């Protein structure tokens, strides 16, 4: 039986913002419950935040006799009594400096920082391995949804050939409001900002796909056992999705979602984030508002989906503290070892999206006159694009018509060539939009 000191796990928390406050509250409110389940006492002994003097957090006054609150991060990194450093400042710098130094000091690290793992994960895992510790990051993808831990444990025996996710709550909320309430993109974004789902000053990381791309890089690295970084992920945002696209997709039996798709292509990996038409009868079509879902295909387990709130202080804190408990249960101060470790043991090439086959929805505004379809079909045919279906939606007062095409699967580069050429035809006013169609069969 370990002595009481061995059963007490000392934690240093870096960052006392929205998530950091949630983590502190969760550990303190659930302390007895966690001890009963694990036999370990989680004890936050220091909290560092550059703006600590400006933080109006009530529990600072309550716990100031038990916890050191400081604006000096080094007081945590250099404290030999601290077993686990929890990094919750976000971004790449100075977070990378805090984490790499903590690992090199032989401390375990828990983080919710998707940008850090997606961009600098390789060097962090190397430092963890060299120091016989680990870095855990469940909260970096999907808030409170358990997906990273299960992929590294209960699903570890499976070859995962595809992973599809709705991993950004902001864009999912916007697209849901556009579909259900017929709000324009601009009005749906404004509503999301008012409710706190989107950044008020600069929501570009969400609506342009960067947030989802970071998360997909992390998921793909684990799923395919090969390092995928943020820069390897192709990304398109949702700014070009209009109410017409939403309505036409609905008429065709689809819902538009921002999908993060990673696929194992033999000796290569393709990772892409973009809007897509999803069949209404597929479960991902029903994931609405700020909820997230990750859907994967294992060769033994079959289809598995994790679903829940993808952001927020409570769901994210739940995942952070879950990782802390994982470390605590496995912690041995006398002989440290990784909890999960890095799972990237193969280096596969990144397959560009131009070489991927996709179905496409294309909305084209044309002159309402004879011969239009023949000219467009000729261009498609010249680039090996086969049309699955075509419908004319409406004719405007100016004499233009809107035509929707759904193609069969075609190389992305061939579709792009076709659209560029079609946009120059004298019978075409404008190619209004082109969105991939994912049947997910």
N, C-alpha and C positions, 0 to 999 in steps of 0.2 A: 504493500500500500504506500503510495507517495505521500510525502508530508504536505502540510497545508500550503506551503510556499510553492511546491511543485504543481499544485492544483490551481493556483492563481495565475492567470494570464494577463500580463500588463500590456495595455494598448496606448499608443500615441496617435491622436487624431489630427491630421493636417487639413484644415479647411472647415470653417464653422458656418457655412452658408446654408442654403435650403436643404441639401442632402445631408451635410454634416450634422446639422441640428436634428434631423430625423434619426440618424444613426445613434447619436448620443441618447436621445429619448428612448429609443427602442431597447438599447442595452440596459439602461437604468430601469425601465419599467418591467422588463422581462428577465431581470438578473436571476431571481430565485428559480424561475421556470427553467432557464438555460442551465443552471447549476444542477437541478434535479435530473435533466435529460442527459447531461454530459459528464457530470462530476467535476466540472471546471468552473471557476469563478472568473468571469470577464470583468476586468477592472480598467477603466479609462483613467490613467494617471496624469496625462498631459494633453492639452489641446493647444495647437498653434494656428494662428490666423493673423495675416498681415494687418487686417482691419479690426482686430479684436477690441480696440478701444472704442470703435464706432458701433459694434454689434449690440443691439438692444435685445439680448436673449435672456429671458428671466432666470433660467437655471444657472447662469454664470454666478449670480449672487448666491443662489442656493447651495451650489457645490464648490464654491471657491476655497473652502477649508479642506476639501478632499481631493480636488483636482487643480493642477497648475494650468492657468490660462495665460498664454504668452503670445507675443507677436514674433518670436524668434523660432523659426523652424529647426534650427540646429540643436535646440534644446531637446527636441525629440530624437533627431537622427543620432546624436551623440550620447544619448542616455542608455547605458548598459542594461538598465532594468527593464527596458521596453522590449517586448517580444514581437509585437505586431505593429507595423505602421500602416495606418489607413489614410490613403491619399485621396482627397475629395476636392482639390482645387480646380481640376479640369484643365484642358488645353495641353499643349506639348511642353512648353517652358513657362514657368520653372518646374513644372511637375516632374519632367524627366530627371532633372538634377536631384530632386528630392528622393525619387524612387530608386535611381541607380545608386546613390550614396547609401540609402537605407539597406539595399540588398548587399552592397559591399561591406556593410557593417554586420552582416549576418542576421539581419532582421527579415522576417516574413512581411510581405506587403499585400494588402487588399486594396483594390481600386475600382472605381466605377468609370474610369477614364477611357472612353472608346478611342479618342484621338491618339492617345498615348500608345495603346496596344496596337492599333491599326498602322501606325507610322513607325514606332520604335520597338515593337515587340521583340524582334530578334535579339537585339543587344540586351534587353532586359531579361529575357529567358536565359541567355548565356551567363549573365551576371548571377542570376539566381542559382543556376546549376553549379557554377564555380564556388559558390558559398554554401552549398547544400541547403538552400532554402527554396522558397517558391513565391510566385506572384499569382494571386487569384483575382478574377475579374468578371464574375457572373453578372454583376450589375451593369457592365458596359454595353450589354445587348438586351433589350426587351424589359428594362426595369425590373419588375418582380417576377417575370416569367423564368422558370428554371429551364435552361436549354444548354448552357455551356457545361455545367457539371454533369448532367445526364449524358451528353455526347462523349465526355471523357471517362465515364464510368459504365452505366448500365447499357449504353449503346456502343461501347468501345469495340466489341467484337464484329460489328457490322461494317461492310463496305458501303459507304454512303455515296450514291452517285449523283444526287441532286438535292438541293436545299432551296426552298422558296419561302420568302418571308414578307410580311407587312411589318416593318420594323421602325416606322416613323409615325408617331401618333399625330403630329401636326398635319402632315399631308393627308393622312387617312381621315382626320376630322374634316378637313377642307373638302375633300372629294365626297365624303358622306353628305355634308350639308348641300353641296352642289346637286347631288343626286336626289336627296329626299325633299329638299326645300326649294330647289331650283334657284339657288343663289349663284350669282356670278363668281368667278374665281376671286375677284377683288373684294366682293362683299363677304365671301366665306373666310378669306384671309383676315379681314378686319375683325370679324366676329371671333376668330381663333385668337387674335391678339388681345382683344378685350377680355377674353376668358382666361388668358394666361397660357394657352396652348402653343402660341407662337411668340417669338421675340418681337417686341414692339419696335425696336430701332432697326434691327437687321435680321430678318427671318430667312436669309438666303441659304444658310446651311441646311435648313429643313426643306424648303420648297425647291431648291436646286439639286437635291439628292445627295449632298455631301455627308450628312449625318447617317443616312442609310448606307452609303458606300463604306464608311468606317465600320459599321456593324457587320456588313456583308464580308468585308475583308477578314474580320475576326472569325466569323462562322465558317467561311470557306477554308481558312487555314486549319481549323480543327477537323472539319468534315473530310477534307481531302488529304490531310497529313502533309501539306506543302505550304510554304510561306506565301501568303497573299497579302499585299499591302494596299493601303488606300489608293496609291497611284495606279495600281493594277486594275482597278474597278472602273468599268465604263459607267458613266452616269448621265441621265437626263432628268430634269425636274418636271414639275407639273404646271408651270406657268402658261404653257401653250394649250392646256386642256380647257375647252370651252363648254358652255351649256349645250351647244349643238352636238358636240362629241358625246356628252353624257346621254343626251336624249336618243341619238342615233344608236349608240351602243346598247341602250336599254331596249330599243325596238328590235335589235338583232339578237337579243338574249344574253347580253353581256353587262357587266359592271366594270367601271374603270377604277383600277387601284395602282398605287405606286408599289411595284414589286422589287424585291432584292432577290436575284436568282444566281445561285452558284451551281455550276455543273462540272462533273468530272468527265473530261473528253479523252479518255485513254491516258496518253502521256502528257496531257495538258489540262488546264483548268480555265474556264471562262466565268468571270464574275461581272454581273451587270445590274444596274439600277435604272429603271425607267417606268413610265406609265404603261399599263397593259390592259387589254380587254380580257376579263376573266369570266368564264361561263357562270351564269346565275346559279346553276345547280352545283357548283363547286363550293366547298366549305369556306374558302378564302373570300369568296364574294360576299359572305355574310358578316365579315369582320368589319365593324363600323365604328365611327367616331374615333376616340383616342386609343382604342384597343390595338394591340399588336398580336401577331401570330407567326409562328415559325413552323413550317411544314417540311418534313424531310422524308427521304426514301432510303431505307436500309435493306440490304439484300436478304437478311433473315427476319428482321422485325417487321418489314413492310412499311406502311405509311404511318407516320407519327406526327402529331401536331401539339405544340404548346401554345396556349392562348391566355391572354390577360392584359392588365394595364401595363402599358409600355413605358410609363414615366411617372413622375410624382415622387414626393419625399417618402411616403410610406412604402410603396412597392419597391423603390430603389433601395431604401434602407433595409428592407427585408432581405434582399439579395446580398447586400454588403455584410450584414450581420451573419447571414448564412455562411458566407465564405470565412468570416472570422471564426465561427464555430468549427468549420472544417479544419482550419489550421490548429485551433485549440485542442481538438480531439486527438490530433496526430503529433502534437508538439512534444518534443523531448529535448530539453536544453543541453543535455550531455551528448546527444548524438542526433544532430539535425538532419533532415532529409526532405526532399520535395513531397508535396501532397499529391499533386497531379503531374507536374512537370510539363515540359514542352512536348507536343505531339507531332511536330513537323519534322519527319525523318526522311522525306522524299522531296526533291526539288523538281517540280514540274514546270513546264513552260506555261506562260499566260497566253491563251488563245484570244486573238482580237475579235471583237464582236462582228467585224466585217465578214469573218469566216464562219459565222453561226447561221444556221437556218431558222427562220421565223416566219410565222404568218403575219400579215399586216392588214390593218384598217387604213384606208386612204380616203380622205374627204377632199374632193376637187370641185372647184367652181368653174363651170364651163359656159361657153356661149350656147344658147338654146337653138341649135341649128343642125341640119343633117350632116352626117359624116364625123361627128365628134367622137363617138365610141370607137369607130374604126381606126382613127388616128391614135387614140390612147391605147387601144388593144395592140396596135402594131408596135408601139414602143415597148410595151410590156413583153410582147412576144420576142422582140429582138434581144431582150435581156433575160430570157428564160423565166419570166414571171407569169405564172398561170393563175387566172382569176377563178376563185371559187364561187363568188356571188357578186351581184351588182344591183343596186337600187337607186332610182332617182328620187330625191327627197322633196325638193321644192324648187319652184321657179320664182325668181325675184321680179320686181316691177321693172328693173332695168334690162330684163331679157336674159339674165344668167340663170343657170340651173346648178343645183348641187347634187353631185353623184357620189355615192359611197361604194367603194370597192373593198371586198375581202379577198385576199390572195390565198393560194395554197402556200406551203412552206417554200421559202426561197432564200438564197444567200443574201444576207443583209447588204453586201456591197452591190449586188445586182438590183436590189430594190432601190437603193440610194441613187444608182445611175439612172434608173427608169424615172424616178421622181424629178431629178434634175432636168432630164430631157423633156419630160411631159410639161414641166412648168414653162418651157420655152415655146410650146406649140401655140400657133395663132388662134386656136379654138379654145385655149385654156386661159381663164382670167387669173386663177391662182390655185396653187395646191395649199389648201387651208390647214391640213394636218395629216400626219402619218403616225400611227401608234401601233405597236406590236400587239398581236393577239396570242395569248397563252392559254391553250386548251387544257394544259396540266393533266394530260392523260397518261 
